[in-house]
Amino acid sequence: MFTGIIEELGTVVTAGSKLSIGCAAVMTDLTEGASVAVNGVCLTAVGLRPGGFSADLAPETLRRSNLGDLKPGSRVNLERPLLPTSRLSGHIVQGHVDATGEFLGLEPLGGDNWWLRIRVPAELDRYLVFKGSIAIDGISLTIAALESDVLSVTIIPHTFKNTTLGGYRPGARVNLECDVLAKHVEKLLGKLDVKERLTMDKLRENGY
């Protein structure tokens, strides 16, 4: 499990089904077979070496995420898994990407703050709420606006400087992971056997 708080920007050494990443900070305690989030995708680290690691990408990973778009020299967001003793500074992020969205642009807000706009697939709309959480390329962000199929978030100076967001051009794909709690609520509500429509009279009858 991750939190969406990016630890380091890594650099792609080799791309494709065998992804190789150059990095330093996450290597301090990374072990063979451990998990690491790359642009929000939970991967298994193999081939550890001084200054980096490799990971095998399954066809499903290449199809569902933007990792297949990477090239040597591309920058990626990296995060190690959450420790039981760590603070949950972001939100619960599994590293299981739901879909990719379209990067529409970053508009300056002043004071080195930015307004990020992303076009999202229609099937994710039911999981998105105003002020709710979403992971964009592994970054824990708060939804500031929802207009039709476009969500917007505010990017603070620290996030802009320490993640990949500042390097994207319009049309680029970004990985999206919706809040897992929303998915559980949807499934639970779908299993409820609701025979009658809830009304004010029914609430009063039950003491509300």
C-alpha positions in Angstrom: 0.0 0.0 0.0 1.1 3.5 -0.8 0.1 7.0 0.2 0.6 9.1 -3.0 3.5 11.1 -1.5 6.2 11.0 -4.1 9.7 10.3 -2.7 11.9 10.8 -5.7 11.9 11.5 -9.4 13.6 8.5 -11.2 14.9 8.4 -14.8 14.0 5.7 -17.3 17.2 3.9 -18.5 15.5 1.3 -20.7 11.8 1.2 -21.6 9.4 -1.5 -22.8 8.3 -4.7 -21.1 11.6 -4.7 -19.1 11.6 -1.3 -17.5 14.9 0.0 -15.9 14.9 3.0 -13.6 17.8 5.1 -12.4 17.3 6.5 -8.9 18.9 6.9 -5.5 16.6 7.7 -2.5 14.3 4.6 -2.9 17.4 2.3 -3.2 18.4 2.9 0.4 16.3 -0.1 1.7 14.8 -1.5 -1.5 15.2 -5.3 -1.7 14.9 -7.8 -4.5 11.2 -8.6 -5.0 9.9 -5.6 -3.0 7.1 -3.4 -4.3 7.7 0.1 -5.6 5.2 2.5 -7.2 6.3 3.9 -10.6 3.9 6.6 -11.8 1.4 5.1 -9.4 1.8 1.6 -10.7 2.8 -1.1 -8.2 5.8 -3.0 -9.6 8.1 -5.6 -8.3 11.7 -4.5 -8.1 14.2 -6.9 -9.6 17.8 -6.6 -10.9 18.9 -4.2 -8.2 22.1 -2.5 -8.9 24.0 0.6 -7.6 21.8 3.5 -8.7 18.7 1.8 -9.9 16.4 -1.2 -10.4 14.4 -3.0 -13.1 10.8 -4.3 -13.3 8.9 -6.6 -15.6 5.8 -5.1 -17.1 2.9 -7.4 -18.0 0.7 -6.7 -21.1 -2.1 -5.6 -18.8 0.1 -3.0 -17.2 1.3 -1.7 -20.5 -2.3 -1.5 -21.8 -3.9 0.1 -18.7 -1.2 2.6 -17.7 1.2 5.1 -19.3 4.3 3.0 -18.6 4.2 1.8 -22.2 4.6 5.5 -23.3 7.9 5.9 -21.5 11.2 6.4 -23.3 14.8 6.5 -22.1 15.3 9.7 -20.3 11.6 10.0 -19.2 11.1 11.1 -15.6 8.9 8.9 -13.3 7.4 9.4 -9.9 8.7 6.8 -7.3 7.3 5.8 -3.9 8.1 2.9 -1.6 5.3 1.1 0.2 4.0 2.5 3.4 5.5 1.2 6.7 3.0 0.3 9.5 4.7 3.0 11.6 4.5 5.8 9.0 2.0 8.7 8.9 -0.6 8.4 6.2 0.1 11.9 4.7 -1.8 11.3 1.5 -4.6 8.7 1.1 -4.8 5.0 0.6 -3.2 4.2 -2.8 -3.0 0.6 -3.9 -0.9 1.1 -7.0 -3.6 -0.5 -9.1 -4.4 1.9 -12.0 -8.0 2.1 -13.0 -7.5 3.9 -16.4 -5.5 6.7 -18.0 -6.7 10.2 -18.4 -5.7 12.9 -20.8 -3.5 15.7 -19.6 -5.2 19.0 -20.8 -2.9 21.6 -19.3 -1.5 23.5 -16.4 -2.6 27.1 -15.9 -0.6 29.4 -13.5 -2.5 30.6 -10.5 0.2 32.8 -9.1 2.7 32.2 -6.3 4.0 29.1 -8.2 0.7 27.4 -7.8 -1.0 25.7 -10.8 -4.4 24.6 -12.0 -4.2 21.1 -13.5 -7.0 19.8 -15.8 -7.4 16.2 -16.7 -10.0 14.5 -19.0 -11.2 11.3 -17.4 -13.0 8.3 -18.9 -16.7 8.1 -18.3 -16.5 4.9 -16.4 -14.6 6.6 -13.6 -17.1 9.4 -13.1 -19.1 7.6 -10.4 -16.0 7.4 -8.1 -15.1 11.1 -8.3 -16.5 13.7 -5.9 -15.7 17.3 -5.1 -12.9 17.4 -2.5 -12.4 13.7 -2.8 -9.0 12.0 -3.3 -7.5 10.7 -6.5 -4.0 9.5 -7.5 -2.7 11.0 -10.7 0.5 9.3 -11.8 0.8 8.1 -8.2 0.4 11.6 -6.7 -2.2 12.0 -4.0 -4.4 15.0 -5.0 -7.7 16.5 -4.0 -10.3 17.1 -6.6 -11.0 20.9 -6.7 -13.6 20.9 -9.6 -15.6 18.5 -11.7 -17.1 19.7 -15.0 -18.5 17.1 -17.3 -15.6 14.7 -18.1 -12.9 17.1 -16.8 -11.5 17.1 -13.3 -9.2 19.8 -11.9 -6.8 20.0 -9.0 -4.6 22.6 -7.6 -0.9 21.9 -7.7 1.2 23.6 -5.0 4.9 24.6 -5.6 6.4 21.6 -3.9 4.3 19.1 -5.9 5.1 20.9 -9.2 8.9 20.9 -8.5 9.1 17.3 -7.2 6.9 15.3 -9.6 6.5 14.7 -13.3 3.5 17.0 -13.8 5.5 20.0 -15.0 6.9 18.0 -17.9 3.7 16.9 -19.6 2.3 18.4 -22.8 -1.4 18.4 -23.7 -2.6 15.0 -24.9 -0.2 13.0 -22.7 -1.7 10.1 -20.8 -1.6 10.1 -17.0 -2.4 7.2 -14.7 -5.6 7.4 -12.6 -6.4 5.5 -9.5 -9.7 6.3 -7.8 -10.2 6.1 -4.0 -10.7 2.4 -3.1 -13.2 3.3 -0.4 -15.6 4.6 -3.1 -15.4 1.2 -4.9 -16.3 -0.7 -1.7 -19.2 1.6 -1.0 -20.5 1.1 -4.5 -20.4 -2.6 -4.2 -22.0 -2.7 -0.8 -24.8 -0.4 -1.9 -25.4 -2.6 -5.0 -26.0 -5.6 -2.8 -28.7 -3.8 -0.6 -32.2 -5.2 -1.1 -34.1 -1.9 -1.3 -37.7 -2.8 -1.9 -39.2 0.7 -1.1 -38.1 4.1 -2.0 -36.9 6.1 0.9 -39.3 9.0 1.8 -39.6 11.6 4.6 -42.7 9.7 5.9 -40.7 6.4 6.0 -37.9 8.2 8.0 -40.4 9.6 10.5 -42.0 6.2 10.9 -38.5 4.9 11.9 -37.9 7.6 14.4 -35.8 10.0 12.3 
